[in-house]
Amino acid sequence: MTRLLVAALLASALAVPLAAQVPPAFDVASIRPNTSGSPRSGTQNLPGGRVTVTNQPLRSMIRTAYGANDLEVVGGPDWIDRDRWDVLAAAAPDSPADAPWQEMLKTLLIERFKLRAHFESRERPIYRLVFARGDKRLGPQIRTTACGDDDLGCGRLSANTNGIKSGTITGVGRTIAQIGTGLSDYAERRVFDATGQDGRYDFELKWGEDLSIFTALSEQLGLKLEPASGPLDVLLIDGVEKPTPD
């Protein structure tokens, strides 16, 4: 009798994790193509699992869903970079303020874009973010932040760019490692901090046709990108389909 009771209790306990494996999902979601031709794009997540994606290609949405804007997403048809999408999505009204919106976005991509993908480790070109100067002095466009952990906007990163060609990136209360991560999209390689520099900083980086992002980084922030290679987890797209707009 005791053994049977123990077995029943174990079966009951094991059933809970299985139920918890149901992936989190938005309660409602709308996906529409964006044909505005505007260079402006972005993702906004609000408390309670509400998300707005504006004028984003699918490859960028995949990076966002998997939690890293420097994630290399390999493969897929041409339209995942060419076509732009708007997404409005919300979790159930009783969802907690810290609802896992990125996991819900991942579920949305799987269900609506029929995304199938897997991770694979590959040796890839990377950049090491290092000091540009021998004395390890930072540049004139970066300074120690005055914002505190609870200050509104602390940790913010904003960008208005045309890829590697031109753009402006500003940050408030960012670590050097976070600055490197933010550069990955524009340097066209994953960037890893190798400065060992602690602290958080406010900065502004501008580059354009007459000033490459590499030169701007050195002159304005006192940092540079050093080519290297290393094993990286890349996300390989096995299949994807255009969604039905709604």
N, C-alpha and C positions, 0 to 999 in steps of 0.2 A: 504493500500500500504506500509506504513512504517513497519508494523508488518511482512509483507511478505519479505521485504528487510532485516530486522533484522534476520529472520529465515534463509534466504539464506546465509547471512554472517556467521551465527553460523555454518551452515552445512559445509561451505567451511573451516572454521577454524578447525572444528573437524576432517576433512578429512586429515589434515596434520599430526597429531600425529599417525593416523592409518597407513599412509604410512611409517612413521619413525619406526614403529614397525618391519619392515622387518629385520631379524637378519643379522648383518654384516657377510660376508663370504669371503674366499679367492677366488681369480680369477682363480688360478691354484693350484693343489696340487697333490703330488705323495706319496703313502704309500706302503712300502715294508717291508716284514719280515726281521729281522736281525738275522742271525744264526751264527755270528762270535764267540760267546762264550766269547767275551771281557767283562771285568768288567767295562770298561769305558762307561759312558753314560752322556747325558746332553741335555739341550735345549738352543738354542740361538735365540734371537729375535733381528732383525735389523730394523732400521727406514723404514717407509713405509709399514709396515705389512708383512715383510718377516720373516719366521720362519724355523729353522732347528731343528728337534728332532732326536737324535741319540741313538739307542739301548735302548729305553725306553719301559717298560711294560705299558699296557693301564691304569692301576690304577694310575701310576705316571702322565700320560698325562691328566687324568681326574682332578687330583689335580691342575696341572698347568693351565688347562683351566678355572677352577673355582677360580683361583687366590690365592691359599693357599697350600703350601707344607705340612702344618700340618692338612689339612682337612681329617677327617676320612671318607673313602669311604667304605661302607658296602655292602657285597653281591657280586654277580657276579660269573661266572664259573672260574675254576682253571686257565684257559689259560690267564686271564687278568693279572695275576702275573707272569706266566711262560714265555709266548711268548714275544719277543722283536720286536720293530718296528722302522723303520726310516721314517721320514716325511720331505718332502721338500714342502713348501707352500709359496705362494706370493699373496699379494693383487693386485688390478689393478694398472697399472703403474702410474696413476694420484692420487693415495691415499696419504693422508697427512702423514707426518713423524710420527705422534702420532696415527696412525691407531690402532683400538682396537684389537690387535692380539690375546689376550686371548679369546675375544668373538668370533672371527673368528675360533679359534681352537675349541671352544665349538661347533660351527655350524658344523665344519668338523667331529667331533666325532659323532654328532647326525646323520649326513647324511651318513657317510661312515661306521661307526661302529654300526649304528642303536641304539645308546645309548638312553635309557629311564631311567630317574632317578628323584628322588624328595628329598627334604630336610625334615628332621624330628628331633625334639628335643628329646634328650635322656640323662639320667643321666649316665655319663661316668667317668672312672678313668682318672685323669689328674695329671700333676706335676706342682707344684709351684716352680719357679726359685728363690732361696733365697741365701743370703750370707752364705758361709760355716764357716766363722769365726765370733766370737762375736764382734770384732772391725770393722767389715765390710770392711776389707782390701781385695782388689782384688789380684789375684795370679801373679806369675812371667811371665806368658805367655799372659798377657793382659795389654795394656797401652792405655792412651788417644791418639787418632789419631792426626796426624799433617795435614791430608788432608782437603781441603776445599770443599764446596758444588759443585764447578765447576771443581774440579780436576778429571782427567781421572782415572777411577777405584775406586773412592771413593764410598763406599756403596757396594763394591763387596763381594761376598761370594763364595768360591769354596770348593768342597769336593771331596775326593778320598777315598771311603770307601767300606767295605764289610759288610754293615749294622751295626748292633750293635756289631759284632765280632771284627772289627778292622777298623781303618781309621784315616784320618787327615782332619780337617776342618780349613780353614783359612778365616779370614774376615778383611776387611779394611773399617774403618769409619762406623761401625755398632753400633746400640744402643743395650743395654742389652736386651730389648724386642725382637729385631731382632735376637739376638743370641739365645734366647729361642725358637723362631719360627724355626730357623734353626736346632735346636736339636731335634725337634719333631719326625722326621723320624727315628732317630737313637735311641731315648729313647723309641720308640714304644708307646708313649702317647703324647697327646697335652701338650705343655709346655707354661705356662703363667708367665710373669715376675711379681714377687712380691717384688722386691728389692726397687723399687721407685728411682732407680739410674738414673740420667740424664747423658747426654753427649754421645759421640760416641767413639768407641774403635777399635784398631787393635788387633787381637788375633790369636793364633794358638793352636789348641787342637788336641792331638794325643792319641789314645788308641789302645789296641790290646789284644792278648790272655793273657798276663801277667799283663795287666792293664785295668780294665773295664772303660767304658766311664764315669761311676759315680765317680770312684776314680780319674780319670784323670781330670774331671771337677773341683773337689774340690782342687786337688793339683796344677793344672796349671792355672786355672782361678779364684780360690777362690769363686766358686759358687757351689751350690748343688741343687739336685732335691728332693723336698719334696712331697710325695704322698698325693693326695687329690682327691676329686670328685666334679663334678659340671655339670650343664646342658649344653650340647653341641649340636650344629646343625651338624648332620651327613648326608651324602649324601647316600641314599639307591639306589642301582642299581635295576631297575625293569626289564631291558632286555638289551642285547647287542649281537652283532654278529661280526664274523671275516669279515674284509673287503676283497674285491677283489683287490689283488695287482696290481699296475700299474706303 
